[in-house]
Amino acid sequence: MQIPDGRECPYYYLDAHRRSPMREGCHLLEDAGRADGWSSALCRTCEVPEIKRANQCPHMVLRPRIGRRRFWEPRSVLIEASCVKREGAVRDPMVGCGLCHAPLDFVVYQDEGDADPEGGAG
């Protein structure tokens, strides 16, 4: 579902029915038991939509909390990631732990008609 700033987030929800008051929330924070103090304004600084778009690894677990990176910064959703397969912390959740998804090796193929391998004129 789209969060208020327009990005897609798999954990944001909005229940708006005619006869009941509007409810919105974050399933990721609620499942972790840390939804106290959540408001949709925190979605603007949340990294989860970018992390989920960049890395779809099924073995990565995201643990959220509401806090501050530094005491003078506004409150935001802070994310810690870990890998179930490697059983350890993930340094960069955008990339992953590196165990499941090996780095890509690029191979450049040259067409036979493009160049002579011996360097002579053809």
N, C-alpha and C positions, 0 to 999 in steps of 0.2 A: 504494500500500500504506500501511497505517496505521503511523506511527512510534510508538515506545513511549508517548508521551503522548496518543495517540488521534487526532492530526491526520493528514490525508491528504497524502502526499508522493510525487510521481511518481518520485523518485530513490532512495528508500530501498528496500532489499531485505533479505529474510530467507530463507535457505535452511536448512530444518530437515528433514533426512531421518533415517530410523531408524538407519541404520548409519554415518552420517558425522557429524562434529561440526557444530554449528550455526554458520553463517556469516551475518554481516549486514554491510551496508556502505552506502555512498552512491555511486551512479553519477556524480553531478555532480562530486564531489571526485575520484573515480577517473579519470574522463575528463580532468580537468584536471591529473592527475598530482600531486595534493596530498592524498592520502588518509592520509599518514603521521600518526599520532597521533589518527586519528578513533576515536571511540567513540559508542555510541548516546546517551550522556549529552549530547553536543553538539546533538542534535536538539531538545532542550528550548528552546534559545535561537536556533535557526535561523529565519530569516525566509522561507526559500524556500516553505514551504507557503502562507503568507499571500500572498506575491507571485504565485504561480501561481494562487491562487484569485481574486485581484483583477485580474490582467492576463494574458490568454492570447495576447498578441501574438506571432505567429510570427517577427517580426523582432528581438525582444529576446533578447540572449544574456547569460546569467548566468555570471560568473566567480567561483568561490568560493575562499576560502583560510581556513585555521585560524589564528586570531590573537586579539589583544586590542584592544579599542577604546581602553582606557586601561590603563596598566601594572598598576593595582591590581584590575582586573576579571578575572573568570575567562575562560579561553579560550572562544571561540565560533566559529561559522562566519560569516565576514564575506563579504558579497556586493557585487560591483561589476557594474553592468549597462551594456550598450551596445546601440545600435540598428544593425543591419546596413544598414537602408534609409537612415538619416540619416548613418551612418558617424561616430557620436560617442557620448559618454557619456550615460547616462540619469540625470538627477538623482534622480528618485523612481521606483524600479521598480514601485511599487504603481500609479502613474498611467501611466507610459510616457513616451515622448519628445514626444507630441502630434502627430506627423506622420501616423501611421496612423489614429489615432482622434481626430477633431476633437472639441472640447468640445460637449456637448449644448446645443442651444438649446430652451428650453421655450416652447411656444405654448399659450396658454390660449384655448380656444374657448368662446364663450358661446352658450348655446342661445337661439334667437330669442324664445322665450316667457318667458325669465328677466327681461329688462329692456328698456326702451325706450331706444334709442340717443340720442334727442333729450331724454331726461329727463322727458317728460310722462307722465301717467297714462294707461293704456291702455284 
